Amino acid sequence: MGPPPSLLERIGTDVVQFQDASAAFDATVGEVLALGRADLACLTQLQFGGPTPLKAVPPGTDVARLELAGYVEKEGAGAARRLVLTAHARAWIETLWGPLQADGYALMAALPEEHLRIVARFLTAARALQDRHASRVAKLLQEPGRSRAARQRGGLSPAALHRVKLYVEAHLAQRIPVGALARRAGLSVFHFTRAFRQSTGMTPHAWVQHRRVERARELLRQSTRPLGDIALAVGFGSQSHFTTVFRRITGLTPAVVRRDAR
């Protein structure tokens, strides 16, 4: 006789809620680090798997963004070129994930060894089950593009996303209302914001901030213009705001980046 249906239902519900809580935690971490899901997956792979060949980096990872933020760097040359975590990234990982990992170990340590072995066997079997069904779902990608498009909703079309990005690049020195970007995509602000995030992993505001910081970083390396002038040139109202956003995204101040570039 198997376990009662009520118990199986409770476990199923708890598993779903645990997955939702994990996803919410990762989403919050992504907000703190200003990174998308694929970028976080890359950091996880580098943390636990060590230096990774560029061709083995998780699909969708924005390597340039991770480099700009100071989380990864490349080493080696040619086919041996690899991506590695920086000390800056390891410090953030310890700050954000370290306490959760420690509490998780403490929670498991309170269980008898025989219970832990049962949990370990269950997780191994559950992962194999997920992998099998992931392969099943992945086969849907082999369908003709038109069939896939009928199911895919919410993201911006490549053309609309390109128009929005071009507009951002051309107006970095100016105020960029979300409404102006939404008009380039032909959507309402509400639908544009949701679609843009689905396509890029970032909100429109976060994307604009990242592009301003990237442009500022180029100017810091290539010119001797005062920091206040650079702040205005990339759309920040003041040098203090520029410094705050720049440091939040890159982990460094503009002055440090300029000093290191010399």
Buried (B, 14 or more C-beta within 10 A) or exposed (E): EEEEEEEEEEEEEEEEEEEEEEEEEBEEBBEEBBBBBBBBBBBBBBBEEEEBEBEEBBEEBBBEBBBBBBBBBEEEEEEEEBBBBBEBBBEBBEEBBEEEEEEEEEEEEEEEEEEEEEEEEEEEEEEEEEEEEEEEEEEEEEEEEEEEEEEEEEBBEEEBBEBBBEBBEEBBEEEBEBEBBBBBBEBEBEBBBBBBBEBBBBBBEBBBBBBBBBBBBEBBEEEEBEBEEBBBBBBBEEBEEBBEBBBBBBBBBBEBBBEEEE
